[in-house]
Each structure stands twice: as structure tokens, then as C-alpha cells.
Amino acid sequence: MALCCLFFVYCSRHLISTTAKDFFSPISLDPYKQGRIACANTLSDLYAIGAHRVDTMLMILSVSTKMEDEHRDIVTKTMIRGFNDACALAGCRVTGGQTVFNPWPVLGGCASTTLVEHEIIRADGLVSGDVLVLTKPLGSQIAANLALWLGDEAKWRKASAMIDLDTALRAVQKAEEAMMRLNLHASALLGRFGAHGATDVTGFGLLGHAQNLAQVQKQAVTLEIRKMPIIRGLLALESCVDANYQLSKGFSAENSGGLLVALPSRPSAQDFISALQSPEFDGPEAEAWIVGEGCLERWQVVPGDRTARLAEHCQVIEV
């Protein structure tokens, strides 16, 4: 999460590093995509504070002890290639890291860069009337499990009562494409459009990260989520197969999720989205939505309020 970045001040520059915990077991059945996703997830901590020029990446890798030697070598090399390719897209270098042996092929990293003070988008500047934008769709945790359920006869039997095969395959593909996409350009646009703060949306889900963001604000703002863009077909699966993922409540974990950005007005939010979707940046395939507003209770500062909530009639948009 972006709020866990470490800042070290040296003269007028800040050395900023993610904490060394951004690694996870396979999210995709494709090891190349897994490498891309792991890198994108690590970088998002820095992207959320406007650090879109990242200098250095340390790779954290565990080599599986449960695979046959030939399979292990292929999977490990392919994951590393995906990770390195994503780093190249981000303009940063893998300069080292750590490799261990583990039953699961785990991959992640620790990224660092330097910024001067005026380049940093600190998370605590939200004010009444801010508009919230989300830069990736929701549902990646369920989509990752859906990819496994497709190969499990008993679980697919349960899932197929709620989703057809074509929709399921599309959902997995859309989720993987979103997880692989860097938040690089969204980060580069934060300063241009006057963002008051941001966070990446990962393990705590959309509402969980909105709550974390609300808690660190200088002003006692309440963040209200009024729309949730969810990949088509996934909401119906939130509790019918093997667990309750609480997607409709905003707490389903996201893997390499989007940025939740607070912008000063609806026009600036719309301009931010238009710029992100322009050919200069991510292009029309990039999706982003206005999902809520930051408001002061009764338009006044209420001491100790700093909370986030889903609107009473929060709208789900299937995408």
C-alpha cells in the first residue's frame, strides 16, 4: 500500500522506497503474466505518491521445491522475463534482490527512487468536494480463482450455475490485462491535474483502502464510494463457490489494482480520465471511472470522523 512507503530525506531530495513485502504466490496460470503482475504491483506503491520515474528494483524470488526440475526451470525463467519486461516498460532497472527455495514460486520486489518535495503527492491533502477516480476495474481476486475453478470439475459446476464459459474466460483475460497494466501514466498525471492524494487498491479492497486513506487526512473528511466498476460476471461469484469474497461490500482483495485518486473537481476528474485514455498515455483501452466524492459531514469539519463508506445506493457498473 502506498501509505507504507518509506521516506528518507537527503539534502533537498527524498529517497523513497517500498517496504520489502510486495510479493505473492501465483495469481495467473501463465508465469510470464505472473512476472508482469508482480512488477506492476510493486511499482504501484510509488506511483500512488507521484513517483512515476522509478530508478531501482530489487527482485524477491522463491524457486519452487515442489516442481519437477525441468518445469521449475521453465517457470522460474519465464516469471523473471515477465518481471524484467515490466521493469523495462517502467523505465527502471533490476539491480539485485534475493532468491530462496520455497514450495510455491513466489515473486515480488522492492522499488526505490528519489523525489524533490514538490513532486510528491502526499496522501493527506483531501478536502471537501474532492472527486474520487479509480483507474482499474474491480474483481481480480475472484478472477484469479475463477481461472483455477475452470480446471476443477466440482468448483466449475458451482460457478457455471452463475456464469457461462465465454463470460468466465473474458473475465479472467480482462482481469489479467488490468493487473499487468502499469499505473505509470496515472501517476504521471497526478501533479498535472492537482491531485490531493491517492492510494493503490490492493489487499484491503476498494473500501478498505479508502478507509485507510481517510484515516490519515488532515481534514476530517468522509469518503463516499458511489460506484463500483466490477468486471462483468464476477459479482455473481462472490459467495457461491468456496468463500465469501465481499466484493459487493468493497472488501475483496485486489491484485495489482488501480489507483484511487482524489481530484479537486468533477471537471478535473473528467480531464484526468481523458488524458489517461489519450494516445500519449495509456490509450483508449485504459479504463477509469469517477467512483465517489470526499465530503465533510454537513459541509463542516467533524473532529475524528475520517471514515469511508459505500453510499446507501452504491451503483455497480459491470465492465
Secondary structure as the mmCIF struct_conf table of DSSP 4:
data_model
#
loop_
_struct_conf.conf_type_id
_struct_conf.id
_struct_conf.beg_label_comp_id
_struct_conf.beg_label_asym_id
_struct_conf.beg_label_seq_id
_struct_conf.end_label_comp_id
_struct_conf.end_label_asym_id
_struct_conf.end_label_seq_id
HELX_RH_3T_P HELX_RH_3T_P1 ALA A 2 CYS A 4
STRN STRN1 LEU A 6 TYR A 10
TURN_TY1_P TURN_TY1_P1 CYS A 11 SER A 12
STRN STRN2 ARG A 13 SER A 17
TURN_TY1_P TURN_TY1_P2 ALA A 20 LYS A 21
STRN STRN3 ASP A 22 PHE A 24
BEND BEND1 SER A 25 SER A 25
BEND BEND2 ILE A 27 ASP A 30
HELX_RH_AL_P HELX_RH_AL_P1 PRO A 31 TYR A 47
TURN_TY1_P TURN_TY1_P3 ALA A 48 GLY A 50
BEND BEND3 ARG A 53 ARG A 53
STRN STRN4 THR A 56 SER A 64
BEND BEND4 THR A 65 MET A 67
HELX_RH_AL_P HELX_RH_AL_P2 ASP A 69 ALA A 90
TURN_TY1_P TURN_TY1_P4 GLY A 91 GLY A 91
STRN STRN5 ARG A 93 ASN A 102
BEND BEND5 PRO A 103 TRP A 104
STRN STRN6 LEU A 107 VAL A 116
HELX_RH_3T_P HELX_RH_3T_P2 GLU A 117 GLU A 119
TURN_TY1_P TURN_TY1_P5 ALA A 123 ASP A 124
TURN_TY1_P TURN_TY1_P6 SER A 128 GLY A 129
STRN STRN7 ASP A 130 LEU A 134
BEND BEND6 LYS A 136 LYS A 136
STRN STRN8 LEU A 138 LEU A 138
HELX_RH_AL_P HELX_RH_AL_P3 SER A 140 TRP A 149
TURN_TY1_P TURN_TY1_P7 LEU A 150 GLY A 151
HELX_RH_AL_P HELX_RH_AL_P4 GLU A 153 ALA A 159
TURN_TY1_P TURN_TY1_P8 SER A 160 MET A 162
BEND BEND7 ILE A 163 ILE A 163
HELX_RH_AL_P HELX_RH_AL_P5 LEU A 165 MET A 180
BEND BEND8 ARG A 181 ARG A 181
BEND BEND9 ASN A 183 ASN A 183
HELX_RH_AL_P HELX_RH_AL_P6 LEU A 184 LEU A 190
TURN_TY1_P TURN_TY1_P9 GLY A 191 GLY A 194
STRN STRN9 GLY A 197 ASP A 200
TURN_TY1_P TURN_TY1_P10 GLY A 203 PHE A 204
HELX_RH_AL_P HELX_RH_AL_P7 GLY A 205 GLN A 215
TURN_TY1_P TURN_TY1_P11 VAL A 216 VAL A 216
BEND BEND10 LYS A 218 GLN A 219
STRN STRN10 THR A 222 ILE A 230
TURN_TY1_P TURN_TY1_P12 ARG A 232 GLY A 233
HELX_RH_3T_P HELX_RH_3T_P3 LEU A 235 LEU A 237
BEND BEND11 GLU A 238 ASP A 242
HELX_RH_3T_P HELX_RH_3T_P4 LEU A 247 LYS A 249
TURN_TY1_P TURN_TY1_P13 GLY A 250 GLY A 250
BEND BEND12 SER A 252 SER A 252
BEND BEND13 ASN A 255 SER A 256
STRN STRN11 LEU A 259 LEU A 263
BEND BEND14 PRO A 264 SER A 265
HELX_RH_AL_P HELX_RH_AL_P8 ARG A 266 LEU A 276
TURN_TY1_P TURN_TY1_P14 GLN A 277 GLN A 277
BEND BEND15 SER A 278 SER A 278
TURN_TY1_P TURN_TY1_P15 PRO A 279 ASP A 282
TURN_TY1_P TURN_TY1_P16 PRO A 284 GLU A 285
STRN STRN12 TRP A 289 CYS A 295
HELX_RH_3T_P HELX_RH_3T_P5 GLU A 297 TRP A 299
BEND BEND16 GLN A 300 GLN A 300
TURN_TY1_P TURN_TY1_P17 PRO A 303 GLY A 304
STRN STRN13 THR A 307 GLU A 318
#
